[in-house]
């Protein structure tokens, strides 16, 4: 599984906490999944403090966070590529043409969960603490829904 957030040359606000939330929910639901987050350009060597605080409040360890840059090899090895905004989906399609199965594995988080309207999760960077917390709660809710959906898909395919 692959996490990606491409907005504004930063990816340390939404995708890293999404990655760690996904790991936590996979463990909670006893499912063996692997998650990674990456961005087009890495402007920071750390996860944003507000994201760290949110994970800390849930007791989720994240000290091993290492930012990485998206690349073809990383995209090709994934079964599922999840983004936070529709523009990220378009950017990946545009910049990495020829990667197999994009139509089957590239979605926004909300889109993967079955939503059809308002598919973007806004970038909370430079937003108020209240907005930042609201965005992280939206991500949290959608990550749990995603894990449950992956479990259902795997049970159907078994």
MISENU-786339 format. One record per residue (C-alpha): residue number from 1; x, y, z. Coordinates in steps of 0.05 Angstrom, whole numbers. Example, Ala and Ser with C-alpha at 12.3 -4.5 7.8 and 13.67 -1.06 7.14 Angstrom:
2
pos->1 xx->246 yy->-90 zz->156;
pos->2 xx->273 yy->-21 zz->143;
//
This chain:
158
pos->1 xx->0 yy->0 zz->0;
pos->2 xx->26 yy->69 zz->-17;
pos->3 xx->9 yy->137 zz->12;
pos->4 xx->20 yy->199 zz->-28;
pos->5 xx->7 yy->273 zz->-18;
pos->6 xx->34 yy->321 zz->-70;
pos->7 xx->7 yy->390 zz->-52;
pos->8 xx->51 yy->452 zz->-51;
pos->9 xx->117 yy->416 zz->-51;
pos->10 xx->103 yy->391 zz->20;
pos->11 xx->77 yy->325 zz->41;
pos->12 xx->90 yy->325 zz->115;
pos->13 xx->21 yy->349 zz->139;
pos->14 xx->-29 yy->296 zz->115;
pos->15 xx->3 yy->234 zz->86;
pos->16 xx->51 yy->217 zz->142;
pos->17 xx->-3 yy->217 zz->195;
pos->18 xx->-47 yy->178 zz->146;
pos->19 xx->8 yy->127 zz->139;
pos->20 xx->16 yy->118 zz->214;
pos->21 xx->-59 yy->117 zz->226;
pos->22 xx->-65 yy->63 zz->172;
pos->23 xx->-10 yy->22 zz->205;
pos->24 xx->-46 yy->29 zz->272;
pos->25 xx->-114 yy->9 zz->244;
pos->26 xx->-84 yy->-50 zz->206;
pos->27 xx->-54 yy->-74 zz->272;
pos->28 xx->-120 yy->-62 zz->308;
pos->29 xx->-159 yy->-103 zz->256;
pos->30 xx->-103 yy->-155 zz->252;
pos->31 xx->-90 yy->-148 zz->178;
pos->32 xx->-21 yy->-152 zz->146;
pos->33 xx->-12 yy->-90 zz->103;
pos->34 xx->48 yy->-46 zz->87;
pos->35 xx->43 yy->29 zz->81;
pos->36 xx->90 yy->83 zz->55;
pos->37 xx->83 yy->157 zz->44;
pos->38 xx->119 yy->199 zz->-8;
pos->39 xx->116 yy->267 zz->-43;
pos->40 xx->141 yy->299 zz->-107;
pos->41 xx->187 yy->347 zz->-70;
pos->42 xx->209 yy->341 zz->2;
pos->43 xx->213 yy->409 zz->34;
pos->44 xx->220 yy->382 zz->105;
pos->45 xx->259 yy->326 zz->139;
pos->46 xx->205 yy->319 zz->193;
pos->47 xx->130 yy->309 zz->200;
pos->48 xx->93 yy->373 zz->216;
pos->49 xx->87 yy->385 zz->292;
pos->50 xx->10 yy->386 zz->290;
pos->51 xx->10 yy->318 zz->256;
pos->52 xx->59 yy->292 zz->308;
pos->53 xx->15 yy->319 zz->364;
pos->54 xx->-47 yy->285 zz->335;
pos->55 xx->-11 yy->218 zz->331;
pos->56 xx->16 yy->227 zz->401;
pos->57 xx->-54 yy->240 zz->427;
pos->58 xx->-75 yy->172 zz->400;
pos->59 xx->-13 yy->137 zz->428;
pos->60 xx->15 yy->123 zz->358;
pos->61 xx->91 yy->120 zz->353;
pos->62 xx->121 yy->156 zz->293;
pos->63 xx->194 yy->168 zz->311;
pos->64 xx->217 yy->126 zz->251;
pos->65 xx->186 yy->174 zz->201;
pos->66 xx->232 yy->186 zz->141;
pos->67 xx->207 yy->229 zz->82;
pos->68 xx->217 yy->201 zz->13;
pos->69 xx->208 yy->225 zz->-58;
pos->70 xx->157 yy->192 zz->-104;
pos->71 xx->188 yy->153 zz->-162;
pos->72 xx->168 yy->103 zz->-215;
pos->73 xx->196 yy->43 zz->-178;
pos->74 xx->157 yy->61 zz->-115;
pos->75 xx->92 yy->69 zz->-154;
pos->76 xx->100 yy->4 zz->-193;
pos->77 xx->108 yy->-39 zz->-132;
pos->78 xx->43 yy->-16 zz->-99;
pos->79 xx->-23 yy->-52 zz->-100;
pos->80 xx->-60 yy->12 zz->-82;
pos->81 xx->-41 yy->85 zz->-88;
pos->82 xx->-81 yy->134 zz->-46;
pos->83 xx->-77 yy->210 zz->-51;
pos->84 xx->-109 yy->266 zz->-12;
pos->85 xx->-132 yy->307 zz->-72;
pos->86 xx->-157 yy->294 zz->-143;
pos->87 xx->-101 yy->339 zz->-170;
pos->88 xx->-51 yy->289 zz->-140;
pos->89 xx->-83 yy->233 zz->-179;
pos->90 xx->-77 yy->275 zz->-243;
pos->91 xx->-5 yy->294 zz->-227;
pos->92 xx->15 yy->221 zz->-218;
pos->93 xx->-20 yy->200 zz->-283;
pos->94 xx->14 yy->257 zz->-320;
pos->95 xx->84 yy->249 zz->-292;
pos->96 xx->87 yy->173 zz->-290;
pos->97 xx->53 yy->150 zz->-354;
pos->98 xx->61 yy->76 zz->-368;
pos->99 xx->56 yy->52 zz->-296;
pos->100 xx->12 yy->-9 zz->-299;
pos->101 xx->-58 yy->-12 zz->-271;
pos->102 xx->-68 yy->61 zz->-251;
pos->103 xx->-142 yy->54 zz->-268;
pos->104 xx->-148 yy->-2 zz->-217;
pos->105 xx->-103 yy->24 zz->-161;
pos->106 xx->-100 yy->101 zz->-161;
pos->107 xx->-153 yy->138 zz->-121;
pos->108 xx->-164 yy->195 zz->-72;
pos->109 xx->-176 yy->170 zz->-2;
pos->110 xx->-249 yy->192 zz->-3;
pos->111 xx->-259 yy->164 zz->-73;
pos->112 xx->-233 yy->95 zz->-52;
pos->113 xx->-282 yy->97 zz->5;
pos->114 xx->-340 yy->106 zz->-44;
pos->115 xx->-352 yy->181 zz->-41;
pos->116 xx->-367 yy->216 zz->-106;
pos->117 xx->-369 yy->289 zz->-86;
pos->118 xx->-318 yy->332 zz->-51;
pos->119 xx->-261 yy->283 zz->-60;
pos->120 xx->-205 yy->329 zz->-35;
pos->121 xx->-179 yy->332 zz->36;
pos->122 xx->-150 yy->402 zz->42;
pos->123 xx->-78 yy->416 zz->61;
pos->124 xx->-80 yy->443 zz->132;
pos->125 xx->-10 yy->473 zz->128;
pos->126 xx->-13 yy->546 zz->150;
pos->127 xx->-84 yy->535 zz->174;
pos->128 xx->-108 yy->547 zz->245;
pos->129 xx->-99 yy->493 zz->297;
pos->130 xx->-174 yy->481 zz->297;
pos->131 xx->-174 yy->470 zz->221;
pos->132 xx->-113 yy->426 zz->225;
pos->133 xx->-147 yy->382 zz->278;
pos->134 xx->-210 yy->379 zz->236;
pos->135 xx->-171 yy->356 zz->175;
pos->136 xx->-134 yy->303 zz->215;
pos->137 xx->-200 yy->276 zz->242;
pos->138 xx->-227 yy->271 zz->171;
pos->139 xx->-164 yy->233 zz->151;
pos->140 xx->-170 yy->188 zz->212;
pos->141 xx->-243 yy->171 zz->198;
pos->142 xx->-228 yy->156 zz->124;
pos->143 xx->-166 yy->114 zz->140;
pos->144 xx->-207 yy->69 zz->185;
pos->145 xx->-260 yy->63 zz->130;
pos->146 xx->-206 yy->46 zz->80;
pos->147 xx->-176 yy->-9 zz->123;
pos->148 xx->-245 yy->-40 zz->133;
pos->149 xx->-258 yy->-37 zz->58;
pos->150 xx->-191 yy->-70 zz->43;
pos->151 xx->-209 yy->-125 zz->92;
pos->152 xx->-276 yy->-136 zz->58;
pos->153 xx->-243 yy->-137 zz->-11;
pos->154 xx->-192 yy->-188 zz->12;
pos->155 xx->-246 yy->-232 zz->42;
pos->156 xx->-286 yy->-230 zz->-22;
pos->157 xx->-225 yy->-248 zz->-65;
pos->158 xx->-205 yy->-306 zz->-19;
//
